[in-house]
Amino acid sequence: MGHDQHGAGDTVATLERETTSLLHQPKTLWATALASVFAFMGIGLVDPILPAIATNLRASQAEVSLLFTSYFLITALAMLITGVISSRIGGKKTLLIGLALIVVFASLSGLSNGVAQLVGFRAGWGLGNALFVATALAVIVGVASGGSGVAIVLYEAALGLGISLGPLVGALLGGWQWRAPFFGTAVLMAAAFIALVVLLPKLPAPDTRTRLRDPLIALGHGGLRTTAIAAFFYNFGFFTVLAYVPFILGMTAYGIGAVFFGWGVLLAVCSVFLAPVLQNRFGTSTVLVGSLVGLAVALGLLAVFAVGVVPAVVVLTILSGALLGVNNTLFTELAMEVSDSPRPVASAAYNGVRWLGGALAPFVATTLAEQFGPRVPFLSAGVLVLVSAAVVLGGRRLLNGHEPEHV
């Protein structure tokens, strides 16, 4: 009994230390984290305006979903070259090139006259996003005080905040004019560019240069490969919620934005505060399996209520944010810690695989809906999330070396 109390006291002390160190970080980290918030806003920004884009550009739901597919497909493929670039020109230049590309392609997206053009410009946006996001994680981990666990929580907080603010900004600007969110993003990313030029010191290039094949070699590690494959299937659940739910809500841009703002806030809060507590108490793989099964249940319920029960869809969508927040943090931490690869290489390998799921999921969901009705996307996503849980469970031995001590 005394041992249990001692263990519980250690856990509380650890959490208090982590909370304290979260707040005492160098300016460099806060500048990079703020720029990351703006970058992640780009993911959810188009959410509230998906129906408006479909109407204005006379496009089907599946065609509009390609805005996500082109963005994440290029992001996934470009992840394989981000390390090659940043290890040669340094982190700061890589971040700035990524931001500059986002400014250019977000502006061009706002000028699009057809859905094919818009899909193409989103691909260019995805290239900028890959250069920025992969490098930002490595920079944040590199400059944070308090260890990589603290850095990853801060990174996930930036992701959650960006994903929650994206739909809000998209709704406020998109309710006025569907092109406005794209120009709004360009302005925010230009501001982030200036902030990093001023606040981020020149970061030295790594001692060893990353080779193009290094991320592929890194996937030879069983733990990292298991994490990446599980995240690939998990992303079908994540992006079915993000990219398909707007079409069945039957709301204006403001309504969709409000729903996904609530979703994103819960995602951010749970990724920062709930995930570490559960992880310390029960262990990473146990929490991950439980959270994935919970997400599969939520997707099953969304399938039940998808036709005509909008209040239930709203509640389930917002609540799913909690499960997604926990999953995001644990997947990212596993990817960074489970293998002996350098973090930028591990990040590139993991993100390259998981964003392929993000690329496929929106198009698969909307195509299934057009062919078989609005319930099927949720059912299929739920099955794939259960596959993700099975992968984690099956690879538990490979992941357990990363488990923190828990009581």
Order of alpha helices (4+ residues) and beta strands (2+ residues): alpha-alpha-alpha-alpha-alpha-alpha-alpha-alpha-alpha-alpha-alpha-alpha-alpha-alpha-alpha-alpha-alpha
